[in-house]
Amino acid sequence: MSDLTSFNPPVGQAEWLEPNLRRVLANNPSPMTYRGTNTYLLGKGDIAVIDPGPDTAEHLAAILAALEPDEAITHIFVTHSHIDHSPLAARLSKTTGAPVLAFGDSLAGQSKVMRDLALNGLAGGGEGVDPDFSPDILLGDGETVTGASWALTAHHTPGHFGNHLSFEWDDALFSGDLVMGWASSLVSPPDGDLSDFMASCARLSAQSWRVFHAGHGAPVTNPAERLAWLISHRQSREAQILAALKDGPATAKSLTAQIYSETPAALLPAAERNVFAHLVDLKQKSQITALPSLNITAQFTLL
């Protein structure tokens, strides 16, 4: 994990990261968003905005102020519809006339097991879902959109969220919240599905990348190493859960207390959602059972 003090860019000011790419940091810092949401402006002249961020007048003004006199926003891309990434899209679209492009609304791409958990009353635990998000243009996996000075290829990479897209730009990737350098990505049911997360990481690992421009934090300059770490980290956590279950049936809460024994109490609810994500994945792989049914309060037993 990178030094958490080394990434502290000015809020609301456009910074050039490399030719044709600027970043504007939104003023929404939190334990879930780190310094805030990274909004990216790609291109020269015709500008693609990636992840407009929270719906605030301050951030809207900062994005528009980043444009040079001869530039216009022509496309608005959204990696996923958590409230720190997508809500400003509608107002930015209305202001500029640019369409909003994404995989779909906040239910799009949700796995069946997560959909069933949501229908049975499990509420999201994380950044919060943007329930009104409705893109103008739906992007399919592998679809490429081209502007005069840029081209982006969408990759459906669920795991953190069902409708999560990552956007390929030459040998760089806008990785949203799937891969970040400052922390391991949150996978919290029913928003996130660990089975999908592992598959998405494996898929990205099959391609060679120069850099990941993440939804929060600094650019990830060692993409292959970071992906390998994320996969290994999840595999290690799974091994801890399976080892704990050898002592007998347990709940997500009791497993969390055992595995995260040195974690501050305020962070234990998020840790419990993480443990539950693993338990759902293990249930899907037929390695454990859940009684009386699969939910966050169930008792889990090894098969």
N, C-alpha and C positions, 0 to 999 in steps of 0.2 A: 504494500500500500504506500502511496506517495506521501511525502511530508505535507501534513494538512495545513501548514502555515505558508507553504510556498505558492499556493494559488490564491491570490487576492486581488483580482483586477478591479479597476474602477467601475462602479455601477453606472449603467446607462450610457457609457461612452464606447463608441465603436473602436475596436482594436483589430489591426490586420494580423492574421495568423499566418498567412501565406498568400502568394499572388491569387487574386480573385476571391479571397475568403476573409470576411470580417465576422467578429463576434461582438454581440451586445449582451451584457449581463443584466438580467432582470433583478429588481430589488425585492426578492422574496426568499431571503435566507431562512433556513430551518434545519433541524436535524435530518429531515428527509431530502432536502434540496441543496444542502451544503451552502455555498455562497449565494446560490440562486440559480435560476434557469438560464442556460446558454441559448440565446437566439442567434442563428447564423444567417448572414447575408452572403449569398453565393453569386459571383459573376461581376461583370462590369457593364453598365448600361442597362441591360435587362436583368433584374435582380430576382433570384429565388430566395424567399425567406423560409428557413427551416425552424420549426417550433417557435411560433410567435410568443408563447408563454402566457402568463396570467393577464387577465383582462383589467388592466389599469391604464389610466390616461398617461401616467408617467412613462410606462414602458412603450406605449404606442408612440408617444412623442419622441422617445429615444430612438426607436427604429426609423421613424421618418427623418429624424435629424441626421442619421447616419448616411442617408443618400446624398450623392453628389448632384449638382444642378442638372446634369443631363441624364440622370438615372430614374428608373421607375420600377416598382415592384410588379412583376408579371405573373408570379406563381407563389402560392403559400403552401408549403409541405408540412405535415404534422406526423411525427413519429408515432404518437399514441395520445389517447384522450384522457390523461390524468389532468387535474385542474392546474397543475403548474406548467403544462405544455400547450394545451389547445384553446383555452377560452378566448384569448385575444384574436383568434383566427377570424371570427365572424366580423368583428369591428374593423380589423385591418383590411379584410376583403371589401367591406362596405366603403371604406375610405379610399382604397386604391383601385377597386374594380378587379383585382386579381382573384382567380378562383382558388378554393381550398381543396387540396388533394390529400387523400389518406386512404387507408385500407377499408375503412367503414366507420359506422357509428360505434358507440361504446359497448355494444353487444357483439359486434362483428369479431369473428375469430375466436370467440370464447369456447373452450373445450366442453364436451358434454358433461364431464364430471364437475367442472366448475359451474356450469349452468345449473345443474341439479342442486349443488350446494347453495347457490344464490336463491333458487326457487324455494329451498327449504329454510330460508331465513338467515343464512350467513351473510353478514354485511361486509363490505370491503374494509380492509385494514391497511392504510397506506396514505398516499398523497390525496386521495379522494378522486372520484370519477366525475367527469364532465358529462352530465346526463343529456345536455342539449346539443352536443356536438353532432354536426351533420355536414360532411364534406360535400362539395359540389361535384367532385370527380373522384370516382373510386379507382384505386390503383391495385392491379393484380400482382401477384408474386412474379418477379422477373420483368415487369413492365418498365420501359425506359421513357422518360420525358426529356425533351431537348429544348433548350433555349438558345439564343444567339451566341452566348459565351459559356455555356455549361451543358452538361448532360447528367442526369441522375437515374439510376436504376434502383427500383424498389425491391427489397427483399423482405418477405413476411417472416418476422422473427419473434413469434409469441413466446411467452414465458414470464416476463415482467407484467405484461398485459396482453389480452387476446388480440387486439388490433394493432399491435406494435409492428412498425416497419423500420428497417434500417435502410439508409440510402447510400448506394455506391457512387462515388465520384472518382473516376480513374482508379488509383490504387489507395484511395482514402475511403473511409466509411463514416457516415453520421450514424452513430450507434445508439442514439437515444439513451434510454435507461437500462438497456440490456447489458452493456459493458461500459463500466466507468472505472477510472483509476483511483478515485478517492475512497471507495467503499465497494464491498460486494453488493451486487444488485439485489433489491428487495423482491422477493417472490412471496406474495401474500394472497392466499385464496380468499375470495373467488376471483380477484383481479388477476393473480398470477398463478401459473401452473408449472410446477417444477419439471414434470416430464417434458413439457414444451420447451422450458428454459434450457435443459440439457441438450435437447435436439437442436435448438437454435445455435447454441455455442459450438456444438460439434459441426454444424453446417458451416458456420463462419470459419472454423479452424481448417476447413478443407481448401481455403483460398488464401493467397498471400496478400497481406495488407501492409501498407507503409505506416498508417496512422489511423486511429479512431478519434473522431471529434464527438465527444460524449454530451449527453444532455445536461450534465453537471460536472464541474471540475475541469482540470487541465486536459489537454490532448493526451491520449494514450499512445505513447511512442513505441511501445513494445507489444503490439496486438497479439501476436502468437503466444508470447509468454503470459500475457494477461488472461487470455482464453484458457490456456492450460491450467493456470492457477484457479480460475473460477470453477472449472470442471473438477479439479482435484479437491478443492475446498468443499464442494457439495458432496463428493464421494466420501470424504473424511467425516462429514457431519452425519451422513447416512450410516456409516460404520459405527459411530458413537450411539446412534439411536438403536440400531440392531443389537449392539452389545448390552445396552441398558435393558432392552426387552427380554434378554436371556434370563434376567432375574425374575421375570413374571410380568403379567399384564400391567399396563400403565396408561395414563392419560397424557395428552399433549402438555398439560400444565405441570404434571409431576415430572415428565421427562425434561421439560424446560428448566425446572428448578435444579434438577440433577446435572444437566449438561452445561447450563449457563450459571454455575454456582457463584462466579465472581462478577457477574453482570449487575450493574446498578438496577434497583427495583423499577425505576421509571422506564427502563428499556426492555423489561421482561415481557410486556404484552406483544411487542414487535417480535421478540425472540420466539414467543409461543406460536405466532403465525408462521414463522419460519419452520419450526419443528412440525407444525401441522402440514405444511406444504410437503415436507419429506414423508410424513405418514400417508398422505393421499397418494403420493408417488409409489410408495411401497405397497399400498393396497392395490393400486393399479397393476403392479408387477406380481401380484399374488404371493407376496412374502409375509403379509400380516393380515389379520382380520380386524374388523371394527364392530363393536357391539354397544348398543343395540343396532346402530346404523352408522354410516360414515358422517360424522360431524365433529366439530372441534371439542366437544365434551365426551366423545366416545371413549371406551376402553379398548386399547389396542393390544393384540396378542400375536406372538410369532406363530407362523404355520409350520 
